[in-house]
Amino acid sequence: MTREEIAEINPDALMCDGFDEAIIGMAERINLGPVVAYDVDKIIEILMRDMEVDEVDLDDTSLPDLKYEMAIEHFEYNIKGAWMGEFTPVFIQKNL
């Protein structure tokens, strides 16, 4: 689903910059308009891919493990934890 398609459905829907690859569709909540739905695993993958890590921070942790931990922390606090009003996106964990 593209930004243009989303705008046709709900021009007020908010989107996360840099995570268009993680859009899986639209979701609706009771008494609220349609909002963008993101795949959490894909967001984590994008964060890890784009993340730069200082090798000093590695200690006994592997680079992929450190990137994963940092991506999860960033997602939980800065993305999932950001309430921006009724058109805030939803985040779907497909594989538990």
Buried (B, 14 or more C-beta within 10 A) or exposed (E): EEEEEBEEBBEEBBBBEEBBEBBBBBBEEEEEBBBBBBBBEBBBBBBBEEBEBEEEEEEEEEEEEBBBEBBBEBBEEEBBEEEEEEBBBBBBEEEE
